[in-house]
């Protein structure tokens, strides 16, 4: 029997061990929290993001503040990384393919290619027989008019590319609106979906390892405001049969895509009890931020474990939780009053290192842990009112 000494930074059986260098495309808050997990486990991190001093770049060993289309940067980036991943979808899949020819990219470039475009994503899901809202692909005002006639009103027009947080979406309430909607659309192709009368929006993060092992996190119940996630309740308030259906769908979709890393699946739960797939995100997700404080293994450590070929960690929920987004609007009258969050012993504050607050921009979040979702929700919503200086200004008046 031969004993092998495993040294830092070495690769054994496709495992990248502590000391290895991870290349991360995207420098936002998801990358920043990924960096925390990587740092704790003694991995080096190189961040490629066009924005200099990005939130993730602040935590990295090296930053590449260069356009994602720079092929010379791609060669250098791959040369200095052991394994490569990404933290958002708006990256040219051609660049990932270039990187993939030199280093392991996880999830693979084809997964990003499918998930970064609504047309390809929906066609993939439809071809696999997964439950979706009825949809049509459109490329003109005339085809939009035809789609609205077939799907009925109301319906939603969504851009095929670069859509998140409600961007590039138009609700259509009547056929006469098609010409106006298409003129404002500013895209060559789009997806029209039938309007879904849902009772809940829910999501689940699924992890898949190099050797094909799968695990899922507790399901999040998500409340949105102006198309942006406002807060998440964990575990989602669902019956057991619905929970099992969602977990099964998540596992099947992740396996069908052969993801190595994370895949977040967003669902609608309709008023008549049907579960419909809404969108896919092959990365950590805003609705999974609760895992940082409330689970044995955070979604960010799990991403690290999966892409490095390590065994997956436990996704056990240690406590019910509510996660609340902190948007730039809260800074309108100055920084929020953080003292109230620090005064709550079961609250955890996370800020993203962004210097310029803007309306709708995600600046941070906080989690509240409690023995029940009801108590956590009550405390979380009370805290939001307390930290909002705009409310105190109105009270004074």
Order of alpha helices (4+ residues) and beta strands (2+ residues): beta-beta-beta-alpha-beta-beta-alpha-beta-alpha-beta-alpha-alpha-beta-alpha-beta-beta-alpha-beta-beta-beta-beta-beta-alpha-beta-beta-alpha-alpha-beta-alpha-beta-beta-alpha-alpha
